[in-house]
Each structure stands twice: as C-alpha cells, then as structure tokens.
C-alpha cells in the first residue's frame, strides 16, 4: 500500500486507533499532508515514516514532549540516556517494593539490598584490590563483555555520565 492514505488507512498500516492519530494531530505531532476537496485528511509517505518513528519512541516509554522534540531533530542519544536513567531508578524502586512485599507475604526477613558501587568497592578492597586492580578488573570486563559491563554499571544505580566515564576509562 502506498500513499496518499486516509486516516483509517494510516491507522491500519501502523496498528493504531484513528483516535490516537487525531490526538497526535491535536498536539502537533502528526499533521496531514493535505486535505481532499471534501475536507478529508490525506497522509503521504513522509507522514507514515514520521508516525512509525513516533510509535517507536512511544514504545520506548518516551513522553510526548520528548517525542515531539526528537521528531523535530532533537538529540536521540541524550533522550535515550535520560530514559535509561529513569528506567534504572524505576527498577531500583521496584526492587525495594519487591523486598517489602516478599517480607509481608512470607513473614520472612526482607531480601538483602542489591550491591551498590560502595559495596562492590569495599568488597574489592577487602580482598586486597587497590584502585589500579579495580581499573584492571573494569578493563577486562569491558573487553570481554561490553554490554554486560554497561548493564552491571547501570545496576549499581550510576547515571549515564558515570557509566560513560567508567566505560571510556576501561576501553582497551
């Protein structure tokens, strides 16, 4: 199927409701390319591409204001890093809730807190590692499995800037 699309055709092509498209138009995220003589909205390939990007950003959990900025050429890396930081905070909060609920449900002692950066550093020092040994550990981790190293750093609750700095310092 190729354009021009009616609002119904565009909605079906992207598996969204007509109401959603009208809302995106209302907030200025997706405007029709033209109107027919009878006043019906008409969308082209550019609007189809824009809608697909909009939906991808929405599926990533980005707010509509951020999506609008991205569709207008905003900084995707910055938006993604900010969303990752937000997700990290949400995960930490959910872990805390999980511990409380497990304790309430079973009457057991609450689960131990996840290890944070200070806990890992203290553990490394306790086994005799100095700063240089810790840097070497990070270098080896980054070299062997960069994605897992990044996930580990994020799990510690570090923000994107700290994660990027540690990974850059750990690059082979």
One Martini backbone bead per residue (centre of mass of N, CA, C, O) as a GRO file, in nm:
protein
  172
    1UNK     BB    1   0.097   0.036   0.022
    2UNK     BB    2   0.025   0.368  -0.089
    3UNK     BB    3   0.005   0.678  -0.120
    4UNK     BB    4  -0.247   0.817  -0.022
    5UNK     BB    5  -0.387   0.848   0.306
    6UNK     BB    6  -0.606   0.776   0.518
    7UNK     BB    7  -0.672   0.759   0.842
    8UNK     BB    8  -0.751   0.457   0.837
    9UNK     BB    9  -0.506   0.351   0.678
   10UNK     BB   10  -0.289   0.453   0.872
   11UNK     BB   11  -0.388   0.305   1.120
   12UNK     BB   12  -0.361   0.017   1.001
   13UNK     BB   13  -0.056   0.028   0.916
   14UNK     BB   14   0.014   0.094   1.252
   15UNK     BB   15  -0.179  -0.010   1.473
   16UNK     BB   16  -0.388   0.231   1.524
   17UNK     BB   17  -0.591   0.465   1.618
   18UNK     BB   18  -0.775   0.723   1.513
   19UNK     BB   19  -0.767   0.874   1.782
   20UNK     BB   20  -0.462   0.892   1.803
   21UNK     BB   21  -0.420   1.062   1.547
   22UNK     BB   22  -0.591   1.302   1.644
   23UNK     BB   23  -0.414   1.359   1.887
   24UNK     BB   24  -0.144   1.406   1.738
   25UNK     BB   25  -0.260   1.649   1.591
   26UNK     BB   26  -0.347   1.826   1.832
   27UNK     BB   27  -0.027   1.822   1.946
   28UNK     BB   28   0.164   1.833   1.670
   29UNK     BB   29   0.294   1.542   1.560
   30UNK     BB   30   0.056   1.492   1.326
   31UNK     BB   31   0.013   1.597   1.002
   32UNK     BB   32  -0.142   1.648   0.731
   33UNK     BB   33  -0.059   1.702   0.403
   34UNK     BB   34  -0.374   1.707   0.334
   35UNK     BB   35  -0.683   1.791   0.165
   36UNK     BB   36  -0.961   1.728   0.046
   37UNK     BB   37  -1.235   1.862  -0.103
   38UNK     BB   38  -1.401   1.735   0.156
   39UNK     BB   39  -1.174   1.744   0.411
   40UNK     BB   40  -0.994   1.510   0.406
   41UNK     BB   41  -0.745   1.340   0.520
   42UNK     BB   42  -0.395   1.337   0.405
   43UNK     BB   43  -0.132   1.096   0.367
   44UNK     BB   44   0.204   1.028   0.342
   45UNK     BB   45   0.513   0.894   0.361
   46UNK     BB   46   0.619   1.097   0.570
   47UNK     BB   47   0.394   1.039   0.782
   48UNK     BB   48   0.446   0.741   0.811
   49UNK     BB   49   0.736   0.769   0.913
   50UNK     BB   50   0.673   0.951   1.154
   51UNK     BB   51   0.480   0.755   1.296
   52UNK     BB   52   0.682   0.527   1.337
   53UNK     BB   53   0.872   0.689   1.516
   54UNK     BB   54   0.671   0.769   1.731
   55UNK     BB   55   0.604   0.472   1.816
   56UNK     BB   56   0.888   0.392   1.899
   57UNK     BB   57   0.918   0.605   2.122
   58UNK     BB   58   0.670   0.519   2.281
   59UNK     BB   59   0.767   0.221   2.332
   60UNK     BB   60   1.019   0.348   2.506
   61UNK     BB   61   0.869   0.574   2.704
   62UNK     BB   62   0.839   0.841   2.580
   63UNK     BB   63   0.744   1.146   2.593
   64UNK     BB   64   0.576   1.360   2.390
   65UNK     BB   65   0.769   1.599   2.414
   66UNK     BB   66   1.019   1.437   2.328
   67UNK     BB   67   0.913   1.334   2.062
   68UNK     BB   68   0.881   1.607   1.929
   69UNK     BB   69   1.180   1.682   1.941
   70UNK     BB   70   1.283   1.437   1.776
   71UNK     BB   71   1.112   1.493   1.516
   72UNK     BB   72   1.277   1.789   1.515
   73UNK     BB   73   1.599   1.693   1.583
   74UNK     BB   74   1.676   1.576   1.833
   75UNK     BB   75   1.854   1.414   2.095
   76UNK     BB   76   1.861   1.078   2.114
   77UNK     BB   77   2.087   1.004   2.311
   78UNK     BB   78   1.985   1.180   2.545
   79UNK     BB   79   1.702   1.056   2.567
   80UNK     BB   80   1.792   0.764   2.615
   81UNK     BB   81   1.962   0.814   2.868
   82UNK     BB   82   1.733   0.931   3.037
   83UNK     BB   83   1.552   0.678   3.022
   84UNK     BB   84   1.755   0.481   3.148
   85UNK     BB   85   1.770   0.625   3.419
   86UNK     BB   86   1.471   0.598   3.486
   87UNK     BB   87   1.462   0.291   3.478
   88UNK     BB   88   1.671   0.244   3.700
   89UNK     BB   89   1.501   0.379   3.922
   90UNK     BB   90   1.255   0.196   3.890
   91UNK     BB   91   1.398  -0.070   3.954
   92UNK     BB   92   1.487   0.003   4.237
   93UNK     BB   93   1.202   0.050   4.345
   94UNK     BB   94   1.094  -0.235   4.278
   95UNK     BB   95   1.291  -0.389   4.457
   96UNK     BB   96   1.195  -0.268   4.719
   97UNK     BB   97   0.903  -0.367   4.691
   98UNK     BB   98   0.970  -0.666   4.672
   99UNK     BB   99   1.091  -0.697   4.953
  100UNK     BB  100   0.844  -0.609   5.111
  101UNK     BB  101   0.642  -0.814   4.995
  102UNK     BB  102   0.796  -1.068   5.075
  103UNK     BB  103   0.784  -1.009   5.375
  104UNK     BB  104   0.476  -0.991   5.401
  105UNK     BB  105   0.399  -1.272   5.271
  106UNK     BB  106   0.612  -1.455   5.466
  107UNK     BB  107   0.761  -1.319   5.723
  108UNK     BB  108   1.031  -1.266   5.636
  109UNK     BB  109   1.320  -1.163   5.575
  110UNK     BB  110   1.441  -0.936   5.403
  111UNK     BB  111   1.591  -0.875   5.137
  112UNK     BB  112   1.875  -0.798   5.018
  113UNK     BB  113   2.045  -0.557   4.904
  114UNK     BB  114   2.177  -0.430   4.654
  115UNK     BB  115   2.465  -0.373   4.512
  116UNK     BB  116   2.672  -0.113   4.527
  117UNK     BB  117   2.945   0.065   4.467
  118UNK     BB  118   3.051   0.064   4.761
  119UNK     BB  119   3.026  -0.241   4.810
  120UNK     BB  120   3.221  -0.332   4.589
  121UNK     BB  121   3.468  -0.171   4.678
  122UNK     BB  122   3.488  -0.301   4.958
  123UNK     BB  123   3.524  -0.589   4.858
  124UNK     BB  124   3.781  -0.543   4.693
  125UNK     BB  125   3.951  -0.438   4.932
  126UNK     BB  126   3.916  -0.695   5.115
  127UNK     BB  127   4.087  -0.867   4.879
  128UNK     BB  128   4.329  -0.645   4.790
  129UNK     BB  129   4.228  -0.419   4.611
  130UNK     BB  130   4.315  -0.164   4.421
  131UNK     BB  131   4.262   0.078   4.199
  132UNK     BB  132   4.416  -0.064   3.968
  133UNK     BB  133   4.272  -0.338   3.992
  134UNK     BB  134   3.989  -0.224   3.934
  135UNK     BB  135   4.053  -0.116   3.654
  136UNK     BB  136   4.132  -0.391   3.537
  137UNK     BB  137   3.860  -0.523   3.581
  138UNK     BB  138   3.704  -0.330   3.394
  139UNK     BB  139   3.868  -0.382   3.138
  140UNK     BB  140   3.801  -0.683   3.118
  141UNK     BB  141   3.497  -0.658   3.112
  142UNK     BB  142   3.480  -0.471   2.862
  143UNK     BB  143   3.630  -0.663   2.670
  144UNK     BB  144   3.446  -0.930   2.710
  145UNK     BB  145   3.157  -0.750   2.800
  146UNK     BB  146   3.016  -0.460   2.737
  147UNK     BB  147   2.713  -0.501   2.799
  148UNK     BB  148   2.747  -0.618   3.086
  149UNK     BB  149   2.902  -0.382   3.201
  150UNK     BB  150   2.682  -0.173   3.164
  151UNK     BB  151   2.464  -0.320   3.327
  152UNK     BB  152   2.619  -0.324   3.591
  153UNK     BB  153   2.646  -0.015   3.625
  154UNK     BB  154   2.340   0.041   3.624
  155UNK     BB  155   2.270  -0.143   3.871
  156UNK     BB  156   2.425   0.062   4.068
  157UNK     BB  157   2.294   0.358   3.984
  158UNK     BB  158   2.429   0.491   3.759
  159UNK     BB  159   2.476   0.730   3.555
  160UNK     BB  160   2.550   0.799   3.230
  161UNK     BB  161   2.811   0.952   3.285
  162UNK     BB  162   2.950   0.740   3.465
  163UNK     BB  163   2.936   0.508   3.269
  164UNK     BB  164   3.094   0.642   3.038
  165UNK     BB  165   3.354   0.694   3.197
  166UNK     BB  166   3.422   0.404   3.279
  167UNK     BB  167   3.423   0.288   2.992
  168UNK     BB  168   3.643   0.473   2.879
  169UNK     BB  169   3.860   0.391   3.097
  170UNK     BB  170   3.819   0.069   2.997
  171UNK     BB  171   3.935   0.083   2.737
  172UNK     BB  172   4.164  -0.092   2.534
   0.00000   0.00000   0.00000
